[in-house]
């Protein structure tokens, strides 16, 4: 039914919007009102009503932001620096809001003189053209009388409310609230203000919150309650404009007598009330009261149920009347004006009170409502010397002459902006300003002004710390001013923990250190993980290093060079002794230790809050865990050594039993600290492995065996190793607690209620749905220690290096000094910087502006002029045996500008070059060969475009073609044969492991009886499927590594009594066949090093040769072809007498690792064996 009515009302609305309203209206204090007859003579012009713009004591008392509405005596809002603001309504002769007037339609007089529209920059704002910081709302309260005294049905009442919803303000500024009676007849808010259509539709539905009321009517009390739902604000002193209406649909009967129309009018004040009196039997005295109440309009709907029509007459039904009301409210809102202009008055005027009058140009209405007038006070207006002022305000009219912008450390260019506002003041008349802004130093800050209409506002964008000057020119009034800009980084307090200061030829100076913020509570340090080189200053022998020229690098554990490694050793030291009160906290400790281990070693896909394990760029774990505790008697310290396997750690934790007596706690601490050695130097002679560590101590108090180690011994052993102590429970004796606090140089945590549970909402990785998980407080503490202390500790390790230009010193006395400081560090005490000495005796002094390639300590010249780069590849028939690469690093010695390297190969069919985008200025690159390899010579050009220098190198590519093999087993993830013959192997017990170059899953390990690789399809015998029934020319090669001692073990075998086999014999290498005497080396090779062995059988020259690591070791004569003709399959790692695939192995298993097994159907020469060794080593 509502939809049918809406279609009818659409036609009516079209008619009303193009015609005029015929309703009972009159003027009351300059606003829309009501007359008795509705037939008074029409006015022929515009009428106005103005608003106070200043809050008065009276307005505060009335709970309204505006103190007066009318035409005279208004108090206009004066706004710094010189703006006068007038807000008012404009109506036409039918008292309908006028919507389309501009500044040209108004005349403003100030102190008797007309205000210039151009010079004063006069402008009009309407409700839909307000500045962005302002808002406008039409608050509409529908008060529907749903009591039994009403003469209209509830359905019709709801339909009338739906009309407001169907024709809601198209500018989305109208909000509707609904008031009706509850069952007892008391008014209640059934729907608060909203503009949501679905919510309002629900409010006016038949099954919605408004149902027939069965109580007596308390109408005027309901009016008073509805009026309290909003407060009008027509003053720009408050950025939220509000104009409201109460629309009451009622028969006017108030059967309670608890209130009256006078009380309602007093509560109404200047708010707009529109009354729809419904019914033809309302007594006159009630109608008169309703007319008095309806200062915004009164409509007597005598027949609310008549059909809708298109006539504009007094016989309108309730829905038609409600549409008139809605259009009236919107026109009222559209007739609201805010005029602003710039006054010439200042705070220095002798009389700060100024009179203002506003009229409509050519207004034919000359009555009392044809103008508005009032005053403003210029006491707060600007006055000063002729100049451009910046960021002026009422509290600071002179504004600023310097702007200091504080940025946070780490914020990049463009992340911080500030708005500066210019203001021109001249002592005599001047025109609207237009500003041009420029920055004196764009490397510190850039500036951009707004549009021509908003050029007074400029945005300063920070580029980096420093000082600059903004120059601002008012091009219209020919005046210029400057503003000082200072960009500063906010000061923080850092402590820098030096590890080493060192150096290395040809020119590298280095420092490693840790950074943390100060101070801390209980040594729970906040480690600083996000420093960049730009956050630091480096002094070398007292002089500041240029970051670009010296190519300063600041490396972290996850971006160190590939030939370096980083490991964080973490020891879980678990005290399993009884507590002072014999409370068994061990199950809680073990559970928390497992939670820590899980947090450290795996990524929990069910919890996106975990950081996952510490990983390097190859996704290899960098944190290892060990476990230390005691046996149940407290006598023996048990240790699970460092591992990255979570199951192993958990098993070690599970194996800890509760102790029953005293333990050597201090001894356990010492053993924990001695499980590793810190290595924080980049230039150890032994290795390139960085190692740091932390001990996590769990203790609920202990009894210590007398006569063992004490606190002092533990403190002396600690050094720069990190200890975090967690006290479990609330019954630690004072000595225990003091020890834990003393030991915990990286943090002390007290968990008095370790078993108390906490519930946490957890979201899975990539998920959106959370679930509740319960942890103990001890678990959460340990998870937090990993996330917030241990993980950041590893990430706060810094390795700084730069290229020094110091000349080489004659003696290595370490006489050069380095000081590294963090910019804006407020710490002036311990750890304020990293300072140390280094030697320059090994430094290289080159030719200024020359490009050096691959400089090293022993060869500072690197690749010298005239030297070539040689690359050689080896092919096994069509199979590439190696893919040689050649790493390159370029450096322009004493470059004047920031280098930028480009690498270019003349012929990419011969060789290719790939720059490393992670390297500084593209200084590193790698030469490699294309898939289709070919021999030849080409040139490599290295351009430093930043310094306009280049260098050209010659690259030679040569290839060696070895015979196509019978079978080739590189063991790259499996035991497959890489030749087209597909003589694949299958591993039984043998497991994949890392090869001699550290490549994972690229070799096989044999460790127990029965471990073997059985070779399929390739076998000796007399049947047609056999490879051969005799051994002709043959070469077998493989790599091995073993430390096994006594006895005979098998490398590869096809039954040496029938064909051939290669063995280890008490560490010596032995080869047996029926063709001649065994070959047996004199030297042993069970030295835990990788070795290559090859045996070449030449039936033409009747000899066998054994090679180790490319060198000929033994030569033995043979009789010619040999072989029994029996069927024999082969094994790698086990002896064979197999007559079928994996048929029979006689044990004699190898103990070690084997890789790159190759069988050739020819006897390789000595040169070919050496080439093979060089290509695969």
Secondary structure, DSSP 8 states (H G I E B T S, - for coil): -HHHHHHHHHHHHHHHHHS---S--EEETTEEE--SSS-----SS-EEEEE--S--HHHHHTT-S---EESSSEE-EEETTTEEEEEEEEE-TTS-B-----GGGEEEEETTEE--TTTTT-EEE-TTS--TT-EEEEEEEEEE--BTT-SS-HHHHHHHHHHHHHT--TTS-EEEEEEEE-TTS-EEEEEEEE--HHHHHHHTSTTSS---B-S---HHHHHHHHHTT---B--TTSSEEEEEEEEEEE----SS-S--HHHHHHHHTTSEEEEEEE-S---HHHHHHHHHH-TTEEEEES-TTS---S--SS---HHHHHHHHHHHHHHHHHTEEEEEEE-S--TT-SS-EEEEEEEETT-S--STTSEEEEEEE-TTS---SSEEEES--SS-TT--SEEEEEE-TT--TTS-EEEEEEEEE-SS------EEEEES-TTTEEEEE--GGGTTEEEEEE-SSEEEEEEEEETTTTEEEEEEEEEEE--B-EEEEEEEEEEETTTEEEEEEEEEES--STT--EE-----GGGEEEEETTEE--TTTTT-EEE-TTSS-TT-EEEEEEEEEE--S--TT----HHHHHHHHHHHHHHHHS--TT-TTS----B-TT--B-EEEEEEEE-TTS-SEEEEEEES-HHHHHHHHHT-----S-B-HHHHHHHHHTT---B--TT-SS--EEEEEEEEEEES---B-TTS--HHHHHHHHTT-EEEEEEESS---HHHHHHHHHH-TT-EEEETTTT-EEEEEEE-TT---EEEEEEEHHHHHHHHHIIIIIHHHHHTEEEEEEE------SS----EEEEEEETTB---STTSEEEEEE--TT-----TT-EEES--SS-TTBS-TT--EEEEEEEETTEE----EEEEEEEETT-SS---EEEEES-TTT-EEEE-TTSGGG-EEEEE--SS---EEEEEEEEETTTTEEEEEEEEEEEEEE--EEEEE--SSS----STT---EEEEB-EEE--TT--TT-EEEE-STT-EEEEEEEEESSSTTSSBSSB-SEEEEEEEE----SSEEEEEES-TTTSEEEEEETTEEEEEETTEEEEE-SS---SSS-EEEEEEEETTTTEEEEEETTEEEEEEE--SSB-----EEEEESS-B-BSSTT--B------EEEEEEEEESS---HHHHHHHHHHH-
